[in-house]
Structure formats: structure tokens, C-alpha cells
């Protein structure tokens, strides 16, 4: 019968209770993707803010033009003005979203650097102590 244990090369020779679900490399890839995606989302939100700002301006111009030069009911003009106001609110939300995405991207980058620094310190300590694997905090 074959063994039910994974080969030591796959587990680093550690018992199951000592292994992690996520490797350091996987963490770095995931956190880098978070930073990249947040940066991309920021760019999209800024583009949306620009477009909705232009739409709001055009709707206000339309409302003014219709009110001055045409025989249009004020209800229609008021509705167009309301649309312009809604576009302005959307612009502000998109700008806020862009700022938050930038903060998220910066935070993800900072987290990656901080974790990498700590991981490097752990590896250096392991090398200095002559051990192959560091103890998890749960064992202390």
C-alpha cells in the first residue's frame, strides 16, 4: 500500500500541523495583485469622475439653453438640472473611490514591504541559529 502522507519534498519535511496554507511567495503575489488592481481601479474611477463631470456640465448647459431660447416646460428643465446634479454627485463619489483605491494600493505595498522585511529577519535569525524551520507563534 502507498503512503497517505505527502512526499517530504512537497511539505518541506514538516508535519501537517506545522505547515501553512499560504506560502510566502503566494502571499507576495496576492498582495502585489491587490496593489495592482487597486491602482487600476483608481485609474478607472478617475476616468469615471472626469466623464461624469463633463456630463454634468453639458446637462447644465442644455438646461440653460432650453430655458433661455426655447419654449420648454420648466418641469423638463428641472429634470435635466436634477440629472446634472446627480452626475455631479456621481463625480464626487468616483473621486472619493479613486482616493480610497490609491490608499488601498499604498497600504498593500506597505504591507508587502513590511512582511518581506520581517520574513527576511526571520530567515536571517534561522540562518544564524542553524535551524531549518522557524517555530510558529502558536508554539510560544
PAVEXPA-718277 format. One record per atom (N, C-alpha, C): residue number from 1; atom name; x, y, z. Coordinates in steps of 0.2 Angstrom, whole numbers. Atoms other than C-alpha are relative to their C-alpha. Example, Ala and Ser with C-alpha at 12.3 -4.5 7.8 and 13.67 -1.06 7.14 Angstrom:
# residues 2
(atom 1, "N", (4, -6, 0))
(atom 1, "CA", (62, -22, 39))
(atom 1, "C", (4, 6, 0))
(atom 2, "N", (-4, -6, -1))
(atom 2, "CA", (68, -5, 36))
(atom 2, "C", (-4, 5, 3))
This chain:
# residues 140
(atom 1, "N", (4, -6, 0))
(atom 1, "CA", (0, 0, 0))
(atom 1, "C", (4, 6, 0))
(atom 2, "N", (-4, -7, 1))
(atom 2, "CA", (6, 18, -4))
(atom 2, "C", (-2, 4, 6))
(atom 3, "N", (1, -5, -5))
(atom 3, "CA", (8, 31, 9))
(atom 3, "C", (-5, 5, -1))
(atom 4, "N", (5, -5, 0))
(atom 4, "CA", (-5, 43, 13))
(atom 4, "C", (3, 7, 1))
(atom 5, "N", (-3, -7, -2))
(atom 5, "CA", (7, 57, 18))
(atom 5, "C", (3, 3, -7))
(atom 6, "N", (-3, -3, 6))
(atom 6, "CA", (13, 69, 5))
(atom 6, "C", (7, -1, 0))
(atom 7, "N", (-7, 1, 0))
(atom 7, "CA", (31, 67, 0))
(atom 7, "C", (3, 6, 3))
(atom 8, "N", (-3, -5, -4))
(atom 8, "CA", (43, 77, 11))
(atom 8, "C", (2, 6, -5))
(atom 9, "N", (-2, -5, 5))
(atom 9, "CA", (49, 87, -5))
(atom 9, "C", (-6, 5, -1))
(atom 10, "N", (6, -4, 1))
(atom 10, "CA", (31, 94, -6))
(atom 10, "C", (-2, 4, 7))
(atom 11, "N", (1, -3, -7))
(atom 11, "CA", (30, 98, 13))
(atom 11, "C", (5, 4, 3))
(atom 12, "N", (-6, -3, -4))
(atom 12, "CA", (47, 104, 17))
(atom 12, "C", (2, -5, 6))
(atom 13, "N", (-1, 4, -6))
(atom 13, "CA", (48, 89, 29))
(atom 13, "C", (-3, 2, 6))
(atom 14, "N", (4, -2, -6))
(atom 14, "CA", (36, 97, 41))
(atom 14, "C", (-6, -4, 1))
(atom 15, "N", (6, 4, -1))
(atom 15, "CA", (22, 88, 49))
(atom 15, "C", (-6, 5, -1))
(atom 16, "N", (6, -4, 2))
(atom 16, "CA", (4, 94, 44))
(atom 16, "C", (-1, 6, 4))
(atom 17, "N", (2, -5, -5))
(atom 17, "CA", (1, 104, 60))
(atom 17, "C", (5, 6, 0))
(atom 18, "N", (-5, -6, 1))
(atom 18, "CA", (17, 115, 56))
(atom 18, "C", (0, 3, -6))
(atom 19, "N", (0, -3, 7))
(atom 19, "CA", (13, 119, 38))
(atom 19, "C", (-5, 6, 0))
(atom 20, "N", (5, -6, 1))
(atom 20, "CA", (4, 135, 32))
(atom 20, "C", (-4, -2, -6))
(atom 21, "N", (4, 0, 6))
(atom 21, "CA", (-10, 136, 20))
(atom 21, "C", (3, 4, -6))
(atom 22, "N", (-3, -5, 5))
(atom 22, "CA", (-1, 150, 11))
(atom 22, "C", (7, 1, 0))
(atom 23, "N", (-7, -1, 0))
(atom 23, "CA", (17, 151, 6))
(atom 23, "C", (1, 8, 0))
(atom 24, "N", (-3, -7, 1))
(atom 24, "CA", (27, 167, 7))
(atom 24, "C", (-1, 3, -7))
(atom 25, "N", (0, -2, 7))
(atom 25, "CA", (28, 168, -12))
(atom 25, "C", (-7, 1, -2))
(atom 26, "N", (7, -1, 2))
(atom 26, "CA", (9, 166, -14))
(atom 26, "C", (-2, 6, 3))
(atom 27, "N", (3, -7, -3))
(atom 27, "CA", (6, 180, -1))
(atom 27, "C", (3, 6, -4))
(atom 28, "N", (-3, -5, 3))
(atom 28, "CA", (18, 191, -10))
(atom 28, "C", (-3, 1, -7))
(atom 29, "N", (4, -1, 6))
(atom 29, "CA", (9, 188, -27))
(atom 29, "C", (-7, 2, 1))
(atom 30, "N", (7, -2, -2))
(atom 30, "CA", (-8, 190, -19))
(atom 30, "C", (0, 8, 2))
(atom 31, "N", (0, -7, -2))
(atom 31, "CA", (-3, 207, -11))
(atom 31, "C", (2, 4, -5))
(atom 32, "N", (-1, -4, 5))
(atom 32, "CA", (5, 213, -26))
(atom 32, "C", (-5, 1, -5))
(atom 33, "N", (6, -1, 4))
(atom 33, "CA", (-10, 209, -36))
(atom 33, "C", (-6, 5, 3))
(atom 34, "N", (5, -4, -4))
(atom 34, "CA", (-21, 218, -23))
(atom 34, "C", (3, 8, -2))
(atom 35, "N", (-3, -7, 2))
(atom 35, "CA", (-9, 234, -26))
(atom 35, "C", (-2, 2, -7))
(atom 36, "N", (1, -1, 8))
(atom 36, "CA", (-10, 232, -45))
(atom 36, "C", (-7, 2, -1))
(atom 37, "N", (7, -1, 1))
(atom 37, "CA", (-29, 230, -45))
(atom 37, "C", (-3, 7, 3))
(atom 38, "N", (3, -7, -3))
(atom 38, "CA", (-32, 245, -33))
(atom 38, "C", (3, 6, -4))
(atom 39, "N", (-2, -6, 4))
(atom 39, "CA", (-21, 256, -44))
(atom 39, "C", (-4, 0, -6))
(atom 40, "N", (4, 0, 6))
(atom 40, "CA", (-30, 250, -59))
(atom 40, "C", (-8, 3, 1))
(atom 41, "N", (7, -3, -2))
(atom 41, "CA", (-47, 254, -50))
(atom 41, "C", (0, 7, 1))
(atom 42, "N", (0, -7, -1))
(atom 42, "CA", (-41, 271, -46))
(atom 42, "C", (0, 3, -6))
(atom 43, "N", (0, -3, 7))
(atom 43, "CA", (-37, 275, -64))
(atom 43, "C", (-7, 0, -3))
(atom 44, "N", (6, 0, 3))
(atom 44, "CA", (-54, 269, -69))
(atom 44, "C", (-5, 5, 4))
(atom 45, "N", (5, -5, -4))
(atom 45, "CA", (-63, 279, -55))
(atom 45, "C", (2, 7, -2))
(atom 46, "N", (-2, -7, 2))
(atom 46, "CA", (-53, 295, -60))
(atom 46, "C", (-3, 1, -7))
(atom 47, "N", (3, -1, 6))
(atom 47, "CA", (-59, 292, -78))
(atom 47, "C", (-7, 1, 0))
(atom 48, "N", (7, -1, -2))
(atom 48, "CA", (-77, 290, -72))
(atom 48, "C", (-1, 7, 2))
(atom 49, "N", (1, -7, -3))
(atom 49, "CA", (-75, 306, -62))
(atom 49, "C", (0, 5, -6))
(atom 50, "N", (-1, -4, 5))
(atom 50, "CA", (-69, 315, -77))
(atom 50, "C", (-6, 0, -5))
(atom 51, "N", (6, 0, 5))
(atom 51, "CA", (-83, 309, -89))
(atom 51, "C", (-6, 3, 4))
(atom 52, "N", (6, -2, -3))
(atom 52, "CA", (-97, 312, -76))
(atom 52, "C", (0, 8, 1))
(atom 53, "N", (-1, -8, -1))
(atom 53, "CA", (-90, 330, -73))
(atom 53, "C", (-2, 3, -7))
(atom 54, "N", (1, -3, 7))
(atom 54, "CA", (-91, 333, -92))
(atom 54, "C", (-8, -1, -1))
(atom 55, "N", (7, 1, 1))
(atom 55, "CA", (-109, 326, -92))
(atom 55, "C", (-4, 5, 4))
(atom 56, "N", (3, -5, -4))
(atom 56, "CA", (-114, 337, -78))
(atom 56, "C", (0, 7, -3))
(atom 57, "N", (0, -6, 3))
(atom 57, "CA", (-108, 352, -87))
(atom 57, "C", (-4, 1, -6))
(atom 58, "N", (4, 0, 6))
(atom 58, "CA", (-116, 348, -103))
(atom 58, "C", (-8, 0, 2))
(atom 59, "N", (7, 0, -2))
(atom 59, "CA", (-133, 344, -94))
(atom 59, "C", (-2, 7, 2))
(atom 60, "N", (2, -6, -2))
(atom 60, "CA", (-132, 361, -86))
(atom 60, "C", (0, 5, -6))
(atom 61, "N", (0, -4, 6))
(atom 61, "CA", (-128, 370, -102))
(atom 61, "C", (-7, -1, -4))
(atom 62, "N", (6, 1, 3))
(atom 62, "CA", (-143, 361, -110))
(atom 62, "C", (-6, 3, 4))
(atom 63, "N", (5, -3, -4))
(atom 63, "CA", (-154, 366, -96))
(atom 63, "C", (-1, 8, -1))
(atom 64, "N", (0, -7, 1))
(atom 64, "CA", (-149, 384, -98))
(atom 64, "C", (-2, 2, -7))
(atom 65, "N", (1, -2, 7))
(atom 65, "CA", (-150, 384, -117))
(atom 65, "C", (-8, -1, -1))
(atom 66, "N", (7, 1, 1))
(atom 66, "CA", (-168, 376, -116))
(atom 66, "C", (-4, 5, 4))
(atom 67, "N", (3, -5, -4))
(atom 67, "CA", (-173, 389, -103))
(atom 67, "C", (0, 6, -3))
(atom 68, "N", (-1, -7, 3))
(atom 68, "CA", (-167, 404, -112))
(atom 68, "C", (-3, 0, -7))
(atom 69, "N", (2, -1, 7))
(atom 69, "CA", (-171, 400, -130))
(atom 69, "C", (-5, -4, -3))
(atom 70, "N", (6, 4, 3))
(atom 70, "CA", (-185, 388, -132))
(atom 70, "C", (-6, 0, 5))
(atom 71, "N", (6, 0, -4))
(atom 71, "CA", (-202, 386, -126))
(atom 71, "C", (-1, -7, 3))
(atom 72, "N", (0, 6, -3))
(atom 72, "CA", (-199, 371, -115))
(atom 72, "C", (-3, 1, 7))
(atom 73, "N", (3, 0, -7))
(atom 73, "CA", (-209, 367, -99))
(atom 73, "C", (6, 0, 5))
(atom 74, "N", (-5, 0, -5))
(atom 74, "CA", (-199, 371, -83))
(atom 74, "C", (1, -7, 3))
(atom 75, "N", (0, 7, -3))
(atom 75, "CA", (-203, 353, -77))
(atom 75, "C", (6, -3, -4))
(atom 76, "N", (-5, 3, 4))
(atom 76, "CA", (-192, 347, -91))
(atom 76, "C", (7, 2, 2))
(atom 77, "N", (-7, -3, -2))
(atom 77, "CA", (-178, 359, -87))
(atom 77, "C", (2, -2, 7))
(atom 78, "N", (-2, 2, -7))
(atom 78, "CA", (-179, 355, -69))
(atom 78, "C", (3, -7, 0))
(atom 79, "N", (-2, 7, 0))
(atom 79, "CA", (-177, 336, -73))
(atom 79, "C", (7, 0, -3))
(atom 80, "N", (-7, 0, 3))
(atom 80, "CA", (-162, 340, -84))
(atom 80, "C", (5, 3, 6))
(atom 81, "N", (-4, -2, -6))
(atom 81, "CA", (-155, 350, -69))
(atom 81, "C", (1, -5, 5))
(atom 82, "N", (-1, 5, -5))
(atom 82, "CA", (-158, 336, -57))
(atom 82, "C", (5, -5, -3))
(atom 83, "N", (-5, 5, 3))
(atom 83, "CA", (-148, 324, -69))
(atom 83, "C", (7, 3, 0))
(atom 84, "N", (-7, -3, -1))
(atom 84, "CA", (-134, 337, -69))
(atom 84, "C", (2, -1, 7))
(atom 85, "N", (-2, 0, -7))
(atom 85, "CA", (-134, 337, -50))
(atom 85, "C", (2, -7, 2))
(atom 86, "N", (-2, 7, -1))
(atom 86, "CA", (-134, 318, -50))
(atom 86, "C", (6, -2, -3))
(atom 87, "N", (-6, 2, 3))
(atom 87, "CA", (-120, 317, -62))
(atom 87, "C", (6, 3, 5))
(atom 88, "N", (-5, -3, -5))
(atom 88, "CA", (-110, 329, -50))
(atom 88, "C", (1, -4, 6))
(atom 89, "N", (0, 4, -6))
(atom 89, "CA", (-114, 318, -35))
(atom 89, "C", (4, -6, -2))
(atom 90, "N", (-3, 6, 2))
(atom 90, "CA", (-108, 303, -45))
(atom 90, "C", (8, 2, -1))
(atom 91, "N", (-7, -2, 1))
(atom 91, "CA", (-92, 313, -50))
(atom 91, "C", (4, 0, 7))
(atom 92, "N", (-3, 0, -7))
(atom 92, "CA", (-88, 316, -31))
(atom 92, "C", (1, -7, 3))
(atom 93, "N", (-1, 7, -3))
(atom 93, "CA", (-91, 298, -27))
(atom 93, "C", (6, -4, -4))
(atom 94, "N", (-6, 3, 4))
(atom 94, "CA", (-79, 292, -41))
(atom 94, "C", (6, 3, 2))
(atom 95, "N", (-6, -3, -2))
(atom 95, "CA", (-66, 305, -35))
(atom 95, "C", (2, -3, 7))
(atom 96, "N", (-1, 3, -7))
(atom 96, "CA", (-68, 298, -17))
(atom 96, "C", (2, -8, -1))
(atom 97, "N", (-2, 7, 2))
(atom 97, "CA", (-67, 280, -24))
(atom 97, "C", (7, 0, -2))
(atom 98, "N", (-7, -1, 3))
(atom 98, "CA", (-51, 285, -33))
(atom 98, "C", (5, 1, 6))
(atom 99, "N", (-5, -2, -6))
(atom 99, "CA", (-43, 292, -17))
(atom 99, "C", (0, -7, 4))
(atom 100, "N", (0, 6, -4))
(atom 100, "CA", (-48, 276, -7))
(atom 100, "C", (4, -6, -4))
(atom 101, "N", (-4, 5, 4))
(atom 101, "CA", (-41, 265, -21))
(atom 101, "C", (8, 1, 1))
(atom 102, "N", (-7, -1, -1))
(atom 102, "CA", (-25, 274, -20))
(atom 102, "C", (3, -1, 7))
(atom 103, "N", (-2, 2, -7))
(atom 103, "CA", (-24, 272, -1))
(atom 103, "C", (1, -7, 0))
(atom 104, "N", (0, 8, -1))
(atom 104, "CA", (-28, 253, -3))
(atom 104, "C", (7, -2, -4))
(atom 105, "N", (-6, 2, 3))
(atom 105, "CA", (-14, 252, -16))
(atom 105, "C", (6, 1, 4))
(atom 106, "N", (-5, -2, -4))
(atom 106, "CA", (-2, 261, -5))
(atom 106, "C", (1, -5, 6))
(atom 107, "N", (0, 5, -6))
(atom 107, "CA", (-7, 250, 10))
(atom 107, "C", (2, -7, -2))
(atom 108, "N", (-2, 7, 2))
(atom 108, "CA", (-5, 234, 1))
(atom 108, "C", (8, 0, -2))
(atom 109, "N", (-8, 0, 1))
(atom 109, "CA", (13, 239, -5))
(atom 109, "C", (4, 1, 7))
(atom 110, "N", (-3, 0, -7))
(atom 110, "CA", (17, 244, 13))
(atom 110, "C", (0, -6, 4))
(atom 111, "N", (0, 6, -4))
(atom 111, "CA", (11, 228, 20))
(atom 111, "C", (5, -5, -3))
(atom 112, "N", (-5, 5, 3))
(atom 112, "CA", (21, 218, 7))
(atom 112, "C", (7, 1, 2))
(atom 113, "N", (-7, -2, -2))
(atom 113, "CA", (37, 228, 11))
(atom 113, "C", (1, -2, 8))
(atom 114, "N", (-1, 1, -7))
(atom 114, "CA", (34, 226, 30))
(atom 114, "C", (0, -8, 1))
(atom 115, "N", (0, 7, -1))
(atom 115, "CA", (30, 207, 29))
(atom 115, "C", (7, -3, -3))
(atom 116, "N", (-6, 3, 3))
(atom 116, "CA", (45, 204, 17))
(atom 116, "C", (6, 2, 5))
(atom 117, "N", (-5, -2, -5))
(atom 117, "CA", (56, 214, 30))
(atom 117, "C", (1, -5, 6))
(atom 118, "N", (1, 5, -5))
(atom 118, "CA", (50, 203, 44))
(atom 118, "C", (2, -7, -2))
(atom 119, "N", (-2, 7, 3))
(atom 119, "CA", (52, 187, 34))
(atom 119, "C", (7, 0, -1))
(atom 120, "N", (-8, 0, 1))
(atom 120, "CA", (70, 192, 29))
(atom 120, "C", (3, -1, 7))
(atom 121, "N", (-3, 0, -7))
(atom 121, "CA", (74, 195, 48))
(atom 121, "C", (-1, -7, 3))
(atom 122, "N", (1, 7, -2))
(atom 122, "CA", (66, 178, 52))
(atom 122, "C", (5, -5, -3))
(atom 123, "N", (-5, 5, 3))
(atom 123, "CA", (77, 169, 39))
(atom 123, "C", (7, 1, 2))
(atom 124, "N", (-6, -1, -3))
(atom 124, "CA", (92, 178, 45))
(atom 124, "C", (1, -3, 7))
(atom 125, "N", (-1, 3, -7))
(atom 125, "CA", (89, 173, 63))
(atom 125, "C", (0, -8, -1))
(atom 126, "N", (-1, 7, 1))
(atom 126, "CA", (86, 155, 57))
(atom 126, "C", (7, -2, -3))
(atom 127, "N", (-6, 1, 3))
(atom 127, "CA", (102, 155, 47))
(atom 127, "C", (5, 1, 6))
(atom 128, "N", (-4, -1, -5))
(atom 128, "CA", (111, 162, 62))
(atom 128, "C", (0, -5, 6))
(atom 129, "N", (2, 5, -5))
(atom 129, "CA", (103, 149, 74))
(atom 129, "C", (2, -7, -3))
(atom 130, "N", (-1, 6, 3))
(atom 130, "CA", (107, 135, 62))
(atom 130, "C", (-6, -5, 0))
(atom 131, "N", (6, 4, 0))
(atom 131, "CA", (89, 129, 61))
(atom 131, "C", (-3, 1, -7))
(atom 132, "N", (3, 0, 7))
(atom 132, "CA", (79, 124, 45))
(atom 132, "C", (-7, 3, 0))
(atom 133, "N", (6, -3, 0))
(atom 133, "CA", (62, 130, 50))
(atom 133, "C", (-1, 4, 7))
(atom 134, "N", (1, -5, -6))
(atom 134, "CA", (56, 144, 62))
(atom 134, "C", (-6, -3, 3))
(atom 135, "N", (6, 2, -3))
(atom 135, "CA", (43, 140, 75))
(atom 135, "C", (-5, 5, -1))
(atom 136, "N", (6, -5, 1))
(atom 136, "CA", (26, 147, 73))
(atom 136, "C", (-2, 3, 7))
(atom 137, "N", (1, -4, -7))
(atom 137, "CA", (20, 160, 86))
(atom 137, "C", (-5, -4, 4))
(atom 138, "N", (5, 4, -4))
(atom 138, "CA", (6, 147, 91))
(atom 138, "C", (4, -5, 5))
(atom 139, "N", (-4, 5, -5))
(atom 139, "CA", (20, 136, 99))
(atom 139, "C", (3, 4, 6))
(atom 140, "N", (-3, -4, -5))
(atom 140, "CA", (26, 150, 110))
(atom 140, "C", (-4, 2, 6))
